[in-house]
Amino acid sequence: VCGMSFFQKILSVLFPDRCVGCETLGALVCAECAHTLPPASSPERDFITSVFAYRDPRIRILVRMLKYKNTRHAADVFAPALAGVLTEFLGEEGMLLGGGDVILVPVPLSRKRKKTRGYNQAELLARATLALMPGVRIRIDTNLLEKTVDTKQQADITKRSERLQNLGDCFRVVSGRTSSGETVLLLDDVTTTGATIMAARKALRAAGFHKVYAITVAH
Ligand SMILES: [Zn+2]
């Protein structure tokens, strides 16, 4: 609550959060429903780890709120689970105690879309997650990767082949940025076919970033 503006405080009093599962007042997801959110099945790519099952209507609602309804604090709902996955990942890679540099890269939006939306939801997720992990040597980097093409909203494209095509070469590494052997962890809200992550990874690898993994909220 302390991070809220005066206007947000008034809004939160007028329109308090209700649980997306059972409509209980007080939070976007109540403690009881939080325990029943189903885990994601394994994504098609082994370098992607997803947390929740996107088929669950509550997850869909939360993601929609985060992306399209300006409900920025929906990122806080996902942060604990993301922090858990991140901790596990760092442990597996032997990086928890400083084995190498890790950069957390929220998958960027095009400049146009970010301007329209006012924020990048993946960036909100990254910040909310790292806020729960004090002392971990990871930095968020929003100036490494950029989205060059304003592709159609993936949700508007129904055909899988079109989705894949839509993303072909839409990311690039910011000019002048080179790898010094860091591990890059991409963070995004949802992966379906993995096409967005694949395109981002392709751009990173072309620029010499060879260790690229991804975490998404839902699959
Ligand atoms: Zn509930």
Residues whose N, C-alpha, C, O or C-beta is under 5 A from the ligand:
A	BS01	ZN	C19 G21 C22 E23 T24 C30 C33
